[in-house]
Amino acid sequence: MKKKHFIILGRSGLIYFCWILIVFFLSLIFLYESTKVFNWPALICALIFLILLLYTYFNSYWDTSIFKLPFRSRTKMSSKPTILLQWHFFKIYEIKLDEFGHYYLLRFEK
């Protein structure tokens, strides 16, 4: 019963990571528009960006019967994820859920 963490691909992943990247770009804007040597708003935005990335990675997983995304609650899986593409230690899975459609997932495996 080990959690398998992943990165979301497809339309939903693109939308989700665009919102997270907005925080990163805000930190860059604060950094380059400042005249101070040490810029607190840029540091705070960069820390928020890193926290959001870690939260996303650790709250997106699947288990034997549970599928969890960072922006949705836990759902029961009706079928196992299928491997679409495999290259070295990268694997791209497709998972179909009754309630939400299907998702594409990128997973790093040893």
C-alpha positions as CSV (number, residue, x, y, z in Angstrom):
1,M,0.0,0.0,0.0
2,K,2.6,2.5,-1.1
3,K,1.7,5.9,-2.5
4,K,2.8,6.6,-6.0
5,H,3.4,10.3,-6.5
6,F,3.2,11.9,-10.0
7,I,3.1,15.1,-12.0
8,I,-0.2,16.0,-13.7
9,L,-0.1,16.3,-17.5
10,G,-2.7,17.3,-20.0
11,R,-5.2,20.1,-19.9
12,S,-5.8,20.0,-16.1
13,G,-2.1,19.9,-15.4
14,L,-1.4,22.8,-17.7
15,I,-4.0,25.0,-16.1
16,Y,-2.9,24.0,-12.6
17,F,0.8,24.6,-13.2
18,C,0.1,27.9,-15.0
19,W,-1.5,29.2,-11.8
20,I,1.5,28.1,-9.8
21,L,3.9,29.7,-12.2
22,I,2.2,33.0,-11.8
23,V,3.4,33.1,-8.2
24,F,7.0,32.4,-9.5
25,F,6.8,35.2,-12.1
26,L,5.5,37.6,-9.5
27,S,8.5,36.9,-7.4
28,L,10.7,37.6,-10.4
29,I,8.9,40.9,-11.1
30,F,9.3,41.9,-7.4
31,L,13.0,41.0,-7.6
32,Y,13.8,42.9,-10.8
33,E,11.7,46.0,-10.1
34,S,13.3,46.6,-6.6
35,T,16.1,48.9,-5.9
36,K,17.0,47.3,-2.6
37,V,19.7,44.7,-2.1
38,F,17.5,42.3,-0.2
39,N,13.9,42.2,-1.3
40,W,11.4,40.7,1.1
41,P,8.3,40.4,-1.2
42,A,10.4,38.5,-3.8
43,L,11.6,36.1,-1.1
44,I,8.2,35.5,0.3
45,C,6.7,34.9,-3.2
46,A,9.5,32.5,-4.0
47,L,8.9,30.6,-0.8
48,I,5.2,30.4,-1.5
49,F,6.1,29.0,-4.9
50,L,8.3,26.3,-3.4
51,I,5.7,25.4,-0.8
52,L,3.1,25.1,-3.6
53,L,5.3,22.8,-5.6
54,L,6.0,20.6,-2.6
55,Y,2.3,20.5,-1.7
56,T,1.4,19.6,-5.3
57,Y,3.9,16.7,-5.4
58,F,3.1,15.2,-2.0
59,N,-0.7,15.6,-2.4
60,S,-1.0,14.1,-5.8
61,Y,-0.8,10.3,-5.6
62,W,-2.6,7.1,-6.2
63,D,-2.8,4.0,-4.0
64,T,-4.4,0.6,-4.7
65,S,-7.9,2.1,-4.6
66,I,-7.5,5.8,-4.0
67,F,-6.7,8.6,-6.5
68,K,-5.8,12.1,-5.0
69,L,-5.2,15.4,-6.7
70,P,-4.1,18.5,-4.9
71,F,-7.1,20.4,-6.0
72,R,-9.7,17.6,-5.6
73,S,-10.7,15.3,-2.8
74,R,-9.9,11.6,-2.7
75,T,-11.8,9.5,-5.2
76,K,-12.1,5.7,-5.6
77,M,-10.5,4.3,-8.7
78,S,-12.5,2.0,-10.8
79,S,-9.6,0.7,-12.9
80,K,-5.8,0.6,-12.7
81,P,-3.7,3.3,-14.5
82,T,-2.4,2.1,-17.9
83,I,1.1,2.9,-19.2
84,L,1.0,5.0,-22.4
85,L,4.7,5.7,-22.8
86,Q,7.8,4.5,-21.1
87,W,11.3,5.8,-21.5
88,H,14.1,4.9,-19.1
89,F,12.8,5.9,-15.7
90,F,10.0,8.1,-17.0
91,K,6.5,6.6,-17.3
92,I,3.4,8.3,-18.6
93,Y,0.1,6.8,-17.3
94,E,-3.5,7.4,-18.2
95,I,-6.1,7.0,-15.6
96,K,-9.9,7.0,-16.2
97,L,-12.2,8.1,-13.5
98,D,-16.0,7.9,-13.7
99,E,-16.6,11.3,-12.1
100,F,-13.9,13.5,-13.7
101,G,-13.0,11.9,-17.1
102,H,-9.3,11.0,-17.6
103,Y,-5.9,12.3,-16.5
104,Y,-2.4,11.9,-17.8
105,L,0.3,11.4,-15.2
106,L,4.1,11.6,-15.4
107,R,5.9,9.4,-12.9
108,F,9.6,8.9,-12.1
109,E,10.4,5.3,-11.3
110,K,13.7,3.6,-10.5
